[in-house]
Amino acid sequence: MQMKKAEETVLLYSFIDEQKVQRIEQVLAKQKIKCKVLADEMYRQKIGYLLEIPGFTEMPIKEDGFVFPQEVMIFYNIKGKRLDQVLLALKNADIVHVKFKAVVTPFNMLWTLRRLCETLQREHAATVNKEDISDEK
């Protein structure tokens, strides 16, 4: 029996501009990639659950006021040259740069969306600080 290949998927989180979302969806559809826009409260859920991976269950909802002010794109089952193609297609479509991007790994699929967002934010801040330091030299 052959296992079904996991579908290429992009999760979009914290996007406010509906037109930008539609343009991203169009580009991804041409690439035959599934696109899923996540509601704000989905930050409580594990990445594996958001991707509908068997074995992940919904986490209980408890309000804690978390808000993530940056757009996030999460790529599942897209890596290497394929990821480069998809990013180039988005760039060629004049879609305004999304700073926070992640590729799903066996490790981070166990994380909540909130943890992934917070990790991306820390990594981005560290990169920006490194660039600032090297600019000063």
MARBA-3410 file (N, C-alpha, C, O; in Angstrom, 1 decimal):
137
0.8,-1.2,0.0,0.0,0.0,0.0,0.9,1.3,0.0,1.8,1.4,0.8 ~ 0.6,2.2,-0.9,1.4,3.4,-1.0,0.9,4.5,-0.2,-0.3,4.8,-0.1 ~ 1.8,5.1,0.6,1.4,6.3,1.4,1.1,7.5,0.5,1.9,7.7,-0.4 ~ 0.1,8.2,0.9,-0.2,9.4,0.1,0.9,10.5,0.5,1.1,10.8,1.6 ~ 1.4,11.1,-0.6,2.4,12.2,-0.4,1.7,13.4,0.3,0.6,13.8,-0.1
2.4,13.9,1.3,1.8,15.1,2.0,1.7,16.2,1.0,2.6,16.5,0.2 ~ 0.6,16.9,1.1,0.3,18.0,0.2,1.2,19.3,0.6,1.4,19.6,1.7 ~ 1.7,19.9,-0.5,2.4,21.2,-0.2,1.4,22.2,0.3,0.3,22.4,-0.3 ~ 1.7,22.9,1.4,0.8,23.8,2.0,1.5,25.0,2.5,2.7,24.9,3.0 ~ 0.9,26.2,2.4,1.4,27.4,3.1,0.3,27.9,4.0,-0.9,28.1,3.6
0.7,28.1,5.3,-0.2,28.7,6.3,0.1,30.2,6.3,1.3,30.6,6.4 ~ -0.9,31.0,6.3,-0.8,32.5,6.5,-1.4,32.9,7.8,-2.5,32.5,8.1 ~ -0.6,33.7,8.6,-1.1,34.1,9.9,-0.9,35.6,10.1,0.2,36.1,9.7 ~ -1.8,36.2,10.6,-1.7,37.7,11.0,-1.7,38.6,9.8,-1.1,39.7,9.9 ~ -2.3,38.2,8.7,-2.4,39.1,7.5,-3.6,39.9,7.7,-4.7,39.4,8.0
-3.5,41.2,7.5,-4.6,42.2,7.6,-5.1,42.6,6.2,-6.3,42.7,6.0 ~ -4.2,42.7,5.2,-4.5,43.1,3.9,-5.1,42.0,3.1,-4.4,41.1,2.6 ~ -6.5,42.1,2.9,-7.2,41.0,2.1,-6.7,40.9,0.7,-6.6,39.8,0.2 ~ -6.4,42.0,0.1,-5.9,41.9,-1.3,-4.6,41.2,-1.4,-4.3,40.5,-2.3 ~ -3.7,41.4,-0.4,-2.4,40.8,-0.4,-2.6,39.3,-0.3,-2.0,38.5,-0.9
-3.5,38.9,0.6,-3.9,37.5,0.8,-4.4,36.8,-0.5,-3.9,35.7,-0.8 ~ -5.3,37.5,-1.2,-5.8,37.0,-2.4,-4.7,36.9,-3.5,-4.7,35.9,-4.2 ~ -3.8,37.8,-3.5,-2.7,37.7,-4.5,-1.7,36.5,-4.2,-1.3,35.8,-5.1 ~ -1.5,36.3,-2.9,-0.7,35.2,-2.4,-1.4,33.9,-2.8,-0.8,33.0,-3.3 ~ -2.7,33.8,-2.5,-3.5,32.6,-2.9,-3.4,32.3,-4.3,-3.3,31.2,-4.7
-3.5,33.4,-5.2,-3.4,33.2,-6.6,-2.1,32.6,-7.1,-2.0,31.7,-7.9 ~ -1.0,33.2,-6.5,0.3,32.7,-6.9,0.5,31.2,-6.5,1.0,30.4,-7.2 ~ 0.1,30.9,-5.2,0.2,29.6,-4.7,-0.7,28.6,-5.5,-0.3,27.4,-5.8 ~ -1.9,29.0,-5.9,-2.8,28.1,-6.7,-2.1,27.8,-8.1,-2.2,26.6,-8.5 ~ -1.4,28.7,-8.7,-0.7,28.5,-9.9,0.4,27.4,-9.7,0.8,26.7,-10.6
1.0,27.4,-8.5,2.0,26.5,-8.2,1.4,25.2,-7.6,2.2,24.3,-7.2 ~ 0.1,25.1,-7.6,-0.6,23.9,-7.1,-0.3,23.6,-5.6,-0.1,22.5,-5.2 ~ -0.2,24.7,-4.8,0.0,24.7,-3.4,-1.2,25.1,-2.7,-1.8,26.1,-3.0 ~ -1.6,24.3,-1.7,-2.7,24.6,-0.8,-2.4,25.8,0.1,-1.3,25.8,0.6 ~ -3.3,26.7,0.3,-3.1,27.8,1.1,-4.2,27.9,2.2,-5.4,27.7,1.9
-3.8,28.1,3.4,-4.8,28.1,4.5,-4.5,29.4,5.3,-3.4,29.6,5.8 ~ -5.5,30.3,5.4,-5.4,31.5,6.2,-5.9,31.2,7.6,-7.0,30.6,7.8 ~ -5.1,31.5,8.6,-5.4,31.1,10.0,-6.1,32.3,10.7,-5.6,33.4,10.5 ~ -7.1,32.0,11.5,-7.7,33.0,12.3,-6.8,33.4,13.5,-5.9,32.6,13.9 ~ -6.9,34.6,14.0,-6.1,35.1,15.0,-5.9,34.2,16.2,-4.8,34.0,16.8
-7.0,33.6,16.6,-7.0,32.7,17.8,-6.3,31.4,17.6,-6.2,30.6,18.6 ~ -5.9,31.1,16.4,-5.3,29.8,16.1,-3.9,29.7,16.7,-3.2,28.6,16.7 ~ -3.3,30.8,17.3,-2.0,30.8,17.9,-1.8,29.7,19.0,-0.7,29.3,19.3 ~ -3.0,29.3,19.5,-2.9,28.3,20.6,-2.7,26.9,20.1,-2.3,26.0,20.9 ~ -2.9,26.7,18.8,-2.8,25.3,18.3,-1.4,24.9,17.8,-0.6,25.8,17.5
-1.1,23.6,17.8,0.2,23.1,17.4,0.2,23.2,15.8,-0.9,23.1,15.2 ~ 1.4,23.4,15.3,1.5,23.5,13.8,1.0,22.2,13.2,0.3,22.3,12.1 ~ 1.3,21.1,13.7,0.8,19.8,13.2,-0.7,19.8,13.1,-1.3,19.3,12.1 ~ -1.4,20.3,14.1,-2.9,20.4,14.0,-3.3,21.3,12.9,-4.3,21.0,12.2 ~ -2.7,22.5,12.8,-3.1,23.4,11.8,-2.9,22.9,10.4,-3.7,23.3,9.5
-2.0,22.0,10.2,-1.7,21.3,8.9,-2.6,20.1,8.7,-2.5,19.4,7.7 ~ -3.4,19.7,9.7,-4.3,18.6,9.7,-3.5,17.3,9.6,-3.9,16.3,8.9 ~ -2.4,17.2,10.3,-1.5,16.0,10.3,-2.2,15.0,11.3,-2.4,15.4,12.5 ~ -2.4,13.8,10.9,-3.0,12.8,11.8,-2.2,12.7,13.1,-1.0,12.8,13.1 ~ -2.9,12.6,14.2,-2.3,12.4,15.5,-2.3,13.7,16.4,-2.1,13.7,17.6
-2.6,14.8,15.7,-2.6,16.1,16.4,-4.1,16.4,16.8,-5.0,16.3,15.9 ~ -4.3,16.9,18.0,-5.7,17.2,18.4,-5.7,18.7,18.8,-4.7,19.4,19.1 ~ -6.9,19.3,18.8,-7.1,20.7,19.1,-6.8,20.9,20.5,-7.2,20.2,21.4 ~ -6.2,22.0,20.8,-5.8,22.5,22.1,-7.0,23.3,22.7,-7.7,24.0,21.9 ~ -7.2,23.2,24.0,-8.3,24.0,24.6,-8.0,25.5,24.4,-6.9,25.9,24.5
-9.1,26.3,24.3,-8.9,27.7,24.1,-9.0,28.4,25.5,-9.9,28.3,26.2 ~ -7.9,29.1,25.8,-7.9,29.9,27.0,-7.3,31.3,26.6,-6.3,31.4,26.0 ~ -8.1,32.3,26.9,-7.7,33.7,26.4,-6.6,34.2,27.2,-6.6,34.2,28.5 ~ -5.5,34.7,26.5,-4.4,35.3,27.3,-4.0,36.6,26.6,-3.0,37.2,27.0 ~ -4.7,37.1,25.6,-4.4,38.4,25.0,-3.3,38.4,24.1,-2.8,39.5,23.7
-2.7,37.3,23.6,-1.6,37.3,22.7,-2.0,37.8,21.4,-3.0,37.5,20.8 ~ -1.2,38.8,20.9,-1.4,39.4,19.6,0.0,39.4,18.9,0.9,39.8,19.5 ~ 0.0,38.9,17.7,1.3,39.0,16.9,1.1,39.9,15.8,0.3,39.7,14.9 ~ 1.9,41.0,15.8,1.6,42.1,14.8,2.3,42.0,13.5,2.2,42.9,12.6 ~ 3.0,40.8,13.2,3.7,40.6,12.0,3.0,39.5,11.1,2.4,38.6,11.7
3.1,39.7,9.8,2.6,38.6,8.9,3.5,37.5,9.0,4.8,37.6,9.0 ~ 3.0,36.2,9.0,3.8,35.0,9.0,3.4,34.1,7.9,2.2,33.8,7.7 ~ 4.4,33.6,7.2,4.1,32.5,6.2,4.8,31.2,6.7,6.0,31.3,7.0 ~ 4.1,30.1,6.7,4.7,28.9,7.1,4.6,27.9,6.0,3.5,27.6,5.5 ~ 5.7,27.3,5.5,5.8,26.4,4.4,5.9,25.0,4.9,6.8,24.6,5.6
5.0,24.2,4.4,5.0,22.7,4.7,5.2,21.9,3.5,4.5,22.1,2.5 ~ 6.2,21.0,3.6,6.5,20.1,2.5,7.0,20.8,1.2,6.9,20.4,0.1 ~ 7.6,22.0,1.5,8.2,22.8,0.4,9.6,23.2,0.9,9.8,23.9,1.9 ~ 10.6,22.7,0.2,12.0,23.0,0.6,12.9,23.0,-0.6,12.6,22.6,-1.7 ~ 14.1,23.5,-0.4,15.2,23.5,-1.4,14.8,24.3,-2.6,14.3,25.4,-2.5
15.0,23.7,-3.8,14.8,24.4,-5.0,13.3,24.8,-5.2,13.0,25.9,-5.7 ~ 12.4,23.9,-4.7,11.0,24.2,-4.8,10.6,25.4,-4.0,9.9,26.3,-4.4 ~ 11.2,25.6,-2.8,11.0,26.8,-2.0,11.5,28.0,-2.7,10.8,29.0,-2.7 ~ 12.7,27.9,-3.3,13.2,29.0,-4.1,12.3,29.5,-5.2,12.1,30.6,-5.4 ~ 11.7,28.5,-5.9,10.7,28.8,-7.0,9.5,29.5,-6.4,9.1,30.5,-7.0
9.0,29.0,-5.3,7.8,29.6,-4.8,8.1,31.1,-4.3,7.3,32.0,-4.6 ~ 9.2,31.3,-3.6,9.5,32.6,-3.2,9.8,33.5,-4.3,9.4,34.7,-4.3 ~ 10.4,33.1,-5.4,10.6,33.9,-6.6,9.2,34.2,-7.2,9.0,35.4,-7.7 ~ 8.3,33.3,-7.3,7.0,33.5,-7.9,6.3,34.6,-7.1,5.6,35.5,-7.6 ~ 6.4,34.6,-5.8,5.8,35.6,-4.9,6.4,36.9,-5.1,5.7,38.0,-5.2
7.7,37.0,-5.3,8.4,38.2,-5.5,8.1,38.8,-6.9,7.8,40.0,-7.0 ~ 8.0,37.9,-7.9,7.7,38.4,-9.2,6.2,38.9,-9.3,5.9,39.6,-10.3 ~ 5.4,38.5,-8.4,4.0,38.9,-8.4,3.9,40.3,-7.6,2.8,40.7,-7.4 ~ 5.0,40.8,-7.3,5.0,42.1,-6.5,4.3,42.1,-5.2,3.7,43.0,-4.8 ~ 4.4,40.9,-4.6,3.8,40.8,-3.2,4.8,41.4,-2.2,6.0,41.0,-2.2
4.3,42.4,-1.4,5.2,43.0,-0.5,5.8,42.0,0.4,5.2,41.0,0.9 ~ 7.1,42.2,0.7,7.9,41.2,1.4,7.3,40.9,2.8,6.9,41.7,3.5 ~ 7.3,39.6,3.1,6.9,39.1,4.4,8.1,38.7,5.1,8.8,37.8,4.7 ~ 8.4,39.4,6.2,9.6,39.2,7.0,9.7,37.8,7.7,10.7,37.2,7.8 ~ 8.6,37.4,8.2,8.5,36.2,9.0,8.1,35.0,8.2,6.9,34.8,7.9
9.0,34.1,7.9,8.7,32.9,7.2,9.4,31.7,7.9,10.5,31.9,8.5 ~ 8.7,30.6,7.8,9.3,29.4,8.5,9.0,28.2,7.6,8.0,28.1,6.9 ~ 9.8,27.2,7.7,9.6,25.9,7.0,9.3,24.9,8.2,10.0,24.9,9.2 ~ 8.3,24.1,8.0,7.9,23.1,9.0,8.9,22.0,9.1,9.3,21.4,8.0 ~ 9.3,21.7,10.3,10.3,20.6,10.5,9.6,19.6,11.5,8.6,19.9,12.1
10.2,18.4,11.6,9.6,17.4,12.5,9.6,18.0,14.0,8.8,17.6,14.8 ~ 10.6,18.9,14.2,10.7,19.5,15.5,9.6,20.6,15.8,8.9,20.5,16.8 ~ 9.6,21.6,14.9,8.7,22.7,15.1,7.2,22.4,14.8,6.3,23.2,15.2 ~ 6.9,21.3,14.2,5.5,20.9,14.0,4.8,20.6,15.4,3.6,20.6,15.5 ~ 5.6,20.3,16.4,5.1,20.0,17.7,4.9,21.3,18.5,4.3,21.3,19.6
5.3,22.4,18.0,5.2,23.7,18.7,3.8,24.3,18.5,3.1,24.0,17.5 ~ 3.4,25.2,19.4,2.2,26.0,19.1,2.6,27.1,18.1,3.8,27.4,17.9 ~ 1.6,27.6,17.4,1.8,28.7,16.5,2.4,29.9,17.2,3.3,30.6,16.7 ~ 2.0,30.1,18.4,2.5,31.2,19.2,4.0,31.0,19.4,4.8,32.0,19.3 ~ 4.5,29.8,19.8,5.9,29.6,20.0,6.7,29.8,18.8,7.8,30.4,18.8
6.1,29.4,17.6,6.8,29.6,16.4,7.0,31.1,16.1,8.0,31.5,15.7 ~ 5.9,31.8,16.3,5.9,33.3,16.0,7.0,34.0,16.9,7.7,34.8,16.5 ~ 6.9,33.6,18.2,7.9,34.2,19.1,9.3,33.9,18.8,10.2,34.7,18.9 ~ 9.6,32.6,18.3,10.9,32.2,17.9,11.3,33.0,16.7,12.5,33.4,16.6 ~ 10.4,33.1,15.7,10.8,33.9,14.5,11.1,35.3,14.9,12.1,35.9,14.3
10.4,35.9,15.8,10.6,37.3,16.2,12.0,37.4,16.9,12.7,38.4,16.6 ~ 12.3,36.5,17.8,13.7,36.5,18.4,14.8,36.3,17.4,15.8,37.1,17.4 ~ 14.6,35.4,16.4,15.6,35.2,15.4,15.8,36.4,14.5,16.9,36.8,14.2 ~ 14.7,37.0,14.2,14.7,38.2,13.4,15.4,39.4,14.1,16.3,40.1,13.5 ~ 15.1,39.5,15.4,15.8,40.6,16.2,17.3,40.3,16.3,18.1,41.3,16.2
17.7,39.1,16.4,19.1,38.7,16.5,19.8,39.0,15.2,20.9,39.5,15.2 ~ 19.1,38.7,14.1,19.7,39.0,12.8,19.9,40.5,12.5,20.9,40.9,12.0 ~ 18.9,41.2,12.9,18.9,42.7,12.7,20.0,43.3,13.6,20.8,44.1,13.1 ~ 20.2,42.8,14.8,21.2,43.3,15.7,22.6,43.0,15.1,23.5,43.8,15.2 ~ 22.8,41.8,14.6,24.0,41.4,14.0,24.4,42.3,12.8,25.5,42.7,12.6
23.4,42.6,12.0,23.6,43.5,10.8,24.0,44.9,11.3,24.9,45.5,10.7 ~ 23.3,45.4,12.4,23.7,46.7,12.9,25.1,46.7,13.4,25.8,47.7,13.2 ~ 25.5,45.7,14.1,26.9,45.6,14.6,27.9,45.6,13.4,28.9,46.2,13.5 ~ 27.6,44.8,12.4,28.6,44.7,11.3,28.6,46.0,10.5,29.6,46.3,9.8 ~ 27.5,46.7,10.4,27.4,48.0,9.8,28.3,49.1,10.5,28.9,49.9,9.8
28.5,48.9,11.8,29.2,49.9,12.6,30.7,49.7,12.4,31.5,50.6,12.6 ~ 31.2,48.5,12.0,32.6,48.2,11.8,33.2,48.8,10.6,34.4,48.7,10.3
END
